[in-house]
Structure formats: structure tokens, C-alpha cells
């Protein structure tokens, strides 16, 4: 049989598979051929027909037998997009088919060589020729896409969306450059009250170091994509959550849902829920405003701090002029383009990388956190978060026993060198910082060199 002929009939089987997918069935299709004529067509119908035997091959065999007026199809060939199961293989042998051709292998239930091979069972009284791998990539791609969508649907159904929140459509995150990691979600933290929180969790669970990477506003875990590969290459674990309202996490509709105390409590519960140990806390921007208040609650979990362009919001120190200007801009232009913000300070980024920062925020409804966070920074002694930040300052001054490392993006007008040097003075044993003259506020966009330095420093 010619390869072109086999490919032509397999494409007809793929058309049947598309009919199955359109009906919500597993996309498998089959055709029965006598000579050069298709006499039977079938696609998966177990769900719609309430029939466990309604596989594509069986449906095609039924139609072919009706067309010939005979259940014996010894002069026929059957083309199917997926390796047949034991039931369908048995039906083909009973039909005395001359030849069976399949596309993609089925490593879980395939009975034509993957799990077992009924076609080579010598104790059976009929031999059917077998060919495999015809248009295997095309046949397999449709099945892979179908099951990926089913898994995504199952994950979404496992975390129902609250009425007062939004969830960014998953397609917004398709094909992001340099962000290949599998999503993880948690919704059972008491503070979440059913909201779904997304996080990355890569590397061995028993790694010597767990890097807990906390992002700021208006970023999300995508911010750490240049650093994560370095940490993983060292054999370490990386955990990078998206704060509620950011990234792939659910987004409360109301600005007022966001408070310092709520987000801090969420992170405390998250660390406890994952039982993180041997943690190097990696913080920047709001990742530090919140994250720097965590270790004092469970010092035994933390072995190091990597701080980048951040501060403590103690309420007894005036906010920097740069931050006040940033807060004013956010108030005056609440719909600012997040991607353009990153592009302005990071000319080395590609347009696709910049646009990835817009992915979580398709419209104003998804941007409540972006509006809420600038005025949330503790400004006065009685501001939410100020008292706990002052306690954290005392912890870092007097009780911190781990190692510390700083990296400063010198071009940052908001939380640049003066702010970071002031923070360094508050952290016991913190050495001179690593200064990146070309980097701005989002210093992680130059993060590969920082990560390499950090791996050597904290693993020593």
C-alpha cells in the first residue's frame, strides 16, 4: 500500500475525529475502505449515545457491514486516528479485516502494540495486517489539545469563581515567552475564602534551598522568569505565587477588597500550607513591603534574604518623592499600559515580553489591585501594616540570624539606591549591595546575573 494512499484515507478519519470533538467526545475518527471506496465512517459517540461500545472503529464497522450486507469484511481496510483498544481490536478481528492502519499510539489502552498486541496473538484464528504511525503527529495533536482543555476545565471546576471576583481567561497566558512552568492553585487558605491563588512550584521538594519569590505591583510571577532557571539549574526549589488580584490568581472586583493585612495573612497561610523550609526570601517592591514582615513569625523556616528595590512601610518615615510621584500617576492614569511601563525602563525587553505583563489585566474590572496598591503603602504610624512593619524592622535589626544579599537597580526613581541603603542599615549583617547601573525598578529583568551571584552566596 502506498504512503500517499494511507495518508489520504487517514485524513478522512481525521475529519471524523473533528466531528467527535465538536460533539464533546474524545476526538477519534475511523473509516472503512474497500478498494478505493469508503464504505463506513465513524467517530466516538459513547457519551452522546450512552453506549460504551460506540467507539469510532465500531461505528465505522457497523456502517460498513450494513453497506455490504455482511458482517465479514475480509476485503476491507480500517483507518483510525488512535491505536484501537482491546474491544475494537477484537471487533476488527471478528470482522476478518484485511488490514488495520492507525495514527497515534495509545500507551494506556492500546491493544495493537502499546499495552498488548491482539493482532499478533497466535492463538486467535485470524491474521490482520497492521500498519501504524500514519499522520501520527496530526492525530496525536488533536488528542493532546483535547485532553489539555479537559484538564484546564477540570482545574477551573475544582475552584469555582466567586461572584465578587474575576478570573483572567487562560488564553491570555498562551505562548508567553520564557514562561514554560506548570500552574498550581490553592483555594483552601482561610484568608482566600474560596478565591483561587496561582503559584509556580518547580524543583525537588527536598531541595537544600527553596527560593520564595514575591512580586510587586503591577507585576506577577512572570517577573522572575530570568532568575528561576538559574535557581533550578542549581538543584533548588522555586515557589513564586501571584498575589490575589495579579497574574493568574483570582481578582476581586472591588478596590476595597485589598488591604495590607489581608495580603500579608494570605502569604503567611501560603507558606504554612506548603510547609516551606530552608527558604531564601526573594523580594522586590510590594513583595518586600509584605514579605519582609513574614520571617519574624516563623524564623526557623528562613535561611536567607535576597532584597531588590523594596522597603518597609513603617509609617514613621516619610515616603520617598519618587513613590509619591508614582502614586500620583496611578491616581491620575488608572488605566496606564503596564507593558509600556516595563518597556520604558527596560529597552532590552522584546514587545512580546512587555505585553506579557498586560496579560492578567484584559479590562478595568481586572485592575482593582493595580488601583488599590499605591495608596495601600503605610504612610502614617496608624496606617494598616505600619505597626507590623515596625516590629519587622526590629526583627531585622536585632534577631535576624540568616544571610542577606541586596541587589539594586540604580535607575529606579522610586525605590532606588537611597531607599535601599537605608533598608540595608536596618538588616543585621547585610553586606554591601550588588549594584546594577543599567537596571531600574524592575531589577529582575536583569536578574540572571543576580541569581547566579545569589546561588553561590547562599549555597556557600
C-alpha positions in Angstrom: 0.0 0.0 0.0 1.3 3.5 -0.9 2.1 6.1 1.8 0.1 8.7 -0.1 -3.0 6.5 -0.2 -2.7 5.7 3.5 -2.3 9.4 4.3 -5.4 10.4 2.2 -7.6 7.9 4.0 -6.2 8.9 7.4 -7.2 12.5 6.7 -10.7 11.3 6.1 -10.5 9.6 9.5 -9.3 12.9 11.0 -12.4 14.6 9.6 -14.4 12.1 11.6 -12.3 12.9 14.7 -13.2 16.6 14.3 -16.9 15.6 14.4 -16.3 13.8 17.7 -14.6 16.8 19.2 -17.4 19.1 18.1 -19.8 16.9 20.0 -17.7 16.9 23.1 -16.4 13.4 22.6 -12.8 12.2 22.6 -11.6 13.1 19.1 -11.1 9.7 17.4 -12.3 9.0 13.9 -12.3 6.0 11.6 -13.2 5.0 8.1 -13.5 1.5 6.5 -12.3 1.3 2.9 -12.9 -1.4 0.2 -10.7 -0.9 -2.8 -10.6 2.9 -3.1 -14.1 3.5 -1.8 -15.1 4.5 1.8 -18.0 2.3 2.8 -18.0 3.0 6.6 -17.4 6.1 8.7 -17.5 6.6 12.4 -16.5 8.8 15.2 -16.5 8.4 19.0 -20.1 8.6 20.4 -20.0 6.8 23.9 -21.2 9.9 25.7 -23.9 11.1 23.3 -25.2 7.6 22.5 -25.0 6.4 26.1 -23.2 3.4 24.7 -19.8 2.1 26.0 -19.3 0.3 22.7 -19.8 3.4 20.5 -16.1 3.8 19.6 -15.2 5.3 16.3 -14.0 1.9 14.9 -17.1 0.1 16.0 -19.3 2.8 14.4 -17.4 2.5 11.2 -17.6 -1.3 11.2 -21.3 -1.2 11.7 -21.8 1.2 8.8 -19.5 -0.9 6.5 -21.3 -4.2 7.4 -24.7 -2.6 6.7 -23.4 -1.3 3.3 -22.1 -4.7 2.3 -24.9 -6.8 3.9 -22.3 -8.9 5.6 -20.5 -8.8 8.9 -17.4 -10.3 7.3 -15.2 -7.5 5.9 -12.3 -9.6 4.7 -11.6 -7.5 1.7 -11.6 -4.2 3.6 -9.2 -1.9 5.5 -9.9 0.2 8.5 -8.1 3.6 9.2 -8.4 5.0 12.7 -6.7 8.1 14.2 -5.8 6.4 17.5 -4.5 2.9 18.3 -7.5 0.7 18.9 -8.4 -0.7 22.3 -9.0 -4.3 23.1 -12.7 -4.1 22.4 -12.2 -2.5 19.0 -9.3 -4.8 18.1 -11.5 -7.8 18.9 -14.3 -6.4 16.7 -11.8 -5.9 13.8 -10.5 -9.5 14.1 -14.1 -10.8 14.2 -14.8 -8.8 11.0 -11.9 -10.5 9.3 -10.5 -7.2 8.2 -7.6 -7.5 5.7 -5.7 -4.5 7.2 -5.8 -2.0 10.0 -4.0 1.3 9.9 -3.8 3.7 12.9 -2.2 7.1 13.6 -1.3 7.9 17.1 -0.2 5.3 19.6 -2.2 4.9 22.9 0.2 4.0 25.7 -2.6 3.5 28.2 -5.1 1.2 26.4 -3.7 0.4 23.0 -4.1 -3.2 22.0 -2.1 -3.1 18.8 1.3 -3.0 20.4 1.4 -0.4 23.2 -0.2 -2.4 26.1 -0.7 -5.7 24.3 -1.0 -6.8 20.7 -4.1 -8.8 19.8 -3.1 -8.7 16.2 -0.1 -10.9 16.9 -1.8 -13.3 19.2 -1.1 -16.6 17.5 -3.9 -18.4 19.4 -6.5 -16.4 17.6 -7.7 -17.9 14.3 -7.4 -14.8 12.1 -4.4 -12.6 11.0 -5.0 -9.0 10.1 -2.2 -6.9 8.7 -1.2 -3.9 10.9 0.3 -0.5 10.0 0.9 2.3 12.4 2.2 5.9 12.7 0.3 7.2 9.6 0.0 11.0 10.2 0.8 10.2 13.9 1.7 13.8 14.7 -1.6 15.2 13.4 -3.6 12.5 15.0 -1.8 13.0 18.3 -2.0 16.8 18.3 -5.8 16.8 18.3 -6.0 14.4 21.2 -3.4 16.3 23.2 -5.2 19.6 22.7 -8.5 17.9 23.7 -7.2 16.5 26.9 -5.3 19.6 27.8 -8.5 21.6 27.5 -10.3 19.0 29.7 -7.6 19.2 32.3 -7.9 23.0 32.3 -11.7 22.7 32.6 -11.3 20.3 35.5 -8.9 22.7 37.3 -11.4 25.6 36.8 -14.3 23.5 38.1 -12.2 22.5 41.1 -12.0 26.1 42.1 -15.4 27.8 41.3 -15.2 31.5 40.8 -16.7 33.7 43.5 -19.4 36.1 42.4 -17.4 39.1 43.6 -14.2 38.2 41.7 -13.0 37.8 38.1 -10.6 35.2 36.6 -8.4 36.2 33.6 -9.2 33.8 30.7 -6.5 31.2 30.3 -5.9 32.0 26.7 -4.5 35.4 27.7 -1.5 33.4 29.0 -0.9 31.3 26.0 2.6 31.2 24.4 4.2 33.7 26.8 7.9 33.9 26.1 10.1 32.1 28.6 7.3 31.1 30.9 7.0 27.3 30.4 6.1 26.3 34.0 3.1 24.4 35.1 0.4 26.3 37.0 -0.5 25.3 40.6 -3.5 26.6 42.5 -4.7 26.8 46.1 -8.1 28.0 47.3 -8.4 26.5 50.8 -6.4 29.2 52.7 -8.8 30.7 55.3 -8.0 34.3 54.1 -8.8 33.4 50.5 -12.3 32.4 51.4 -12.6 30.4 48.1 -10.6 32.7 45.8 -8.1 30.8 43.7 -4.5 31.7 44.1 -1.9 30.7 41.5 1.7 29.9 42.1 4.7 28.2 40.5 6.3 25.3 42.3 9.4 23.9 40.5 12.3 21.8 41.5 12.6 19.0 44.1 10.6 19.3 47.3 13.6 18.2 49.4 16.0 20.7 47.8 18.6 22.3 50.0 17.2 25.8 49.3 13.7 26.9 48.5 13.6 30.3 46.8 10.3 32.1 47.7 9.9 34.8 45.1 7.4 37.5 45.8 6.5 40.1 43.1 5.2 43.6 43.5 2.7 45.9 41.7 1.9 45.8 38.8 3.9 42.6 38.1 3.3 38.9 38.7 5.3 35.7 38.8 6.4 36.3 35.2 8.8 38.8 36.7 11.1 36.0 37.9 11.4 34.1 34.6 15.1 35.2 34.1 16.0 34.0 37.7 14.0 30.8 38.0 16.1 28.8 35.5 19.3 29.6 37.4 17.8 28.5 40.7 16.5 25.3 39.2 19.9 24.5 37.5 21.4 24.6 40.9 19.1 21.8 42.0 16.9 24.1 44.1 13.2 24.6 44.5 11.4 27.7 43.4 8.0 28.9 44.7 6.5 32.0 43.1 2.9 33.0 44.0 0.7 35.5 42.3 -0.9 37.8 44.9 -4.6 37.9 44.7 -5.6 40.4 42.0 -2.4 39.7 40.0 -1.2 37.2 37.4 -3.2 34.0 37.2 -4.8 34.5 40.6 -8.5 35.5 41.0 -9.1 39.2 41.0 -11.6 40.8 43.5 -13.8 43.3 41.7 -13.7 45.9 44.4 -10.6 48.0 45.1 -11.6 48.0 48.8 -11.1 44.2 49.0 -7.3 44.8 49.0 -5.7 45.6 52.3 -2.1 45.2 53.7 -3.3 42.9 56.4 -5.2 40.7 54.1 -2.4 40.1 51.7 0.1 39.6 54.5 -2.2 37.0 56.1 -2.6 35.3 52.8 1.2 34.9 52.4 1.6 33.6 56.0 -1.0 31.0 55.4 0.5 30.1 52.0 4.0 29.5 53.5 2.4 27.4 56.2 0.2 25.5 53.7 3.2 24.5 51.6 5.3 23.9 54.7 8.2 25.7 53.1 11.6 25.1 54.8 15.2 26.4 54.1 13.7 29.4 52.5 15.6 32.2 50.8 13.1 35.0 50.7 13.3 36.9 47.4 11.5 40.3 47.4 11.1 43.4 45.3 8.6 46.3 45.5 5.4 45.1 47.3 7.0 41.7 47.6 9.2 43.3 50.2 6.7 45.6 51.9 4.7 42.4 52.6 7.4 39.7 52.5 9.8 41.5 55.0 7.1 41.1 57.7 6.9 37.3 57.3 10.2 35.8 58.7 9.7 37.1 62.3 6.5 34.9 62.5 8.5 31.7 61.8 12.2 32.4 61.8 13.1 28.7 61.6 11.7 28.5 58.1 14.1 31.1 56.6 17.8 30.9 56.0 18.3 33.9 53.7 17.0 37.2 52.2 17.6 38.5 48.7 16.2 42.0 48.6 15.8 44.1 45.5 14.4 47.6 45.2 12.0 47.5 48.1 11.4 48.9 51.6 9.5 48.5 54.8 6.3 50.6 55.2 6.8 51.6 58.9 4.7 54.8 58.7 7.2 56.8 60.7 9.5 57.6 57.8 8.3 59.9 55.0 7.6 58.3 51.7 10.2 59.0 49.0 9.5 61.7 46.5 9.7 59.1 43.7 7.0 57.0 45.3 4.7 59.9 45.9 5.1 60.8 42.2 4.3 57.1 41.2 1.2 57.1 43.4 0.0 60.4 41.9 0.5 59.0 38.4 -1.5 55.9 39.2 -4.4 58.0 40.6 -4.4 60.3 37.5 -4.0 57.5 35.0 -5.5 54.3 36.5 -5.6 52.6 33.1 -1.9 53.0 32.3 -0.4 50.5 30.0 1.6 48.0 32.1 3.6 46.7 29.2 4.6 50.2 28.2 5.7 50.9 31.8 8.1 47.9 31.6 9.3 48.8 28.1 10.2 52.4 29.2 12.5 51.2 31.9 13.8 48.0 30.1 14.6 48.8 26.5 16.2 45.3 26.2 12.9 43.6 26.6 11.0 42.4 23.5 7.5 43.6 22.7 6.2 40.2 23.5 7.8 40.2 26.9 6.3 43.6 27.6 2.9 42.6 26.5 3.1 39.6 28.8 2.7 41.9 31.7 -0.6 43.1 30.3 -1.9 39.5 30.1 -3.6 39.4 33.5 -5.5 42.6 33.0 -7.8 42.5 30.0 -10.0 45.3 31.2 -10.7 47.8 34.0 -12.6 45.2 36.0 -9.5 43.1 36.4 -7.3 46.0 37.6 -8.7 46.6 41.1 -5.4 45.6 42.7 -3.4 48.0 40.4 -5.6 50.8 41.7 -5.6 49.7 45.3 -1.9 49.0 46.0 -0.3 52.5 45.6 -2.5 54.2 48.3 -2.1 51.0 50.4 1.6 51.7 51.3 1.6 52.6 55.0 2.2 56.3 55.2 1.3 57.1 58.8 2.0 55.4 62.2 -1.6 54.1 62.4 -1.8 53.0 58.7 -2.7 49.4 58.1 0.5 47.5 58.1 2.6 50.2 59.7 2.8 48.6 63.2 3.7 45.2 62.0 6.3 46.7 59.7 7.9 48.5 62.7 8.0 45.1 64.5 9.6 43.6 61.4 12.2 46.4 61.4 13.2 45.5 65.0 13.4 41.8 64.0 15.7 42.5 61.1 17.8 44.8 63.3 18.2 42.6 66.3 17.0 39.0 65.7 17.7 38.1 62.1 20.3 35.2 62.1 20.3 34.3 58.4 22.4 35.6 55.5 21.3 38.6 53.4 22.1 39.9 50.0 20.9 43.1 48.2 20.7 43.9 44.5 19.9 47.5 43.5 18.6 48.7 40.1 20.3 52.1 40.2 18.0 53.7 37.7 14.9 53.3 39.9 13.4 56.7 40.8 11.0 55.2 43.4 12.9 52.6 45.4 16.5 53.1 44.2 19.9 53.4 45.9 19.0 55.8 48.8 16.0 53.8 49.9 17.8 50.5 49.6 20.8 51.8 51.6 18.5 52.9 54.3 16.9 49.5 54.4 20.4 47.8 54.4 21.2 49.7 57.6 18.1 48.0 59.2 19.2 44.5 58.3 21.7 42.8 60.7 24.8 41.6 58.9 23.8 42.8 55.4 26.9 43.3 53.2 27.4 45.9 50.6 24.8 45.6 47.9 25.2 44.4 44.3 24.5 47.5 42.2 23.3 47.2 38.6 23.9 50.6 37.0 21.7 49.8 33.9 18.7 48.4 35.8 15.7 50.2 37.0 12.8 49.4 39.4 12.1 46.0 37.9 15.6 44.8 38.5 14.6 41.1 37.9 14.6 41.9 34.2 18.4 41.9 34.7 18.0 39.0 37.1 20.2 36.2 35.6 23.4 37.8 37.0 21.7 38.4 40.3 20.5 34.8 40.5 24.0 33.4 39.7 25.5 35.6 42.5 22.8 34.6 44.9 23.1 30.8 44.2 26.8 30.9 45.1 26.3 33.2 48.1 23.5 31.3 49.8 24.8 27.8 48.9 28.2 28.5 50.4 
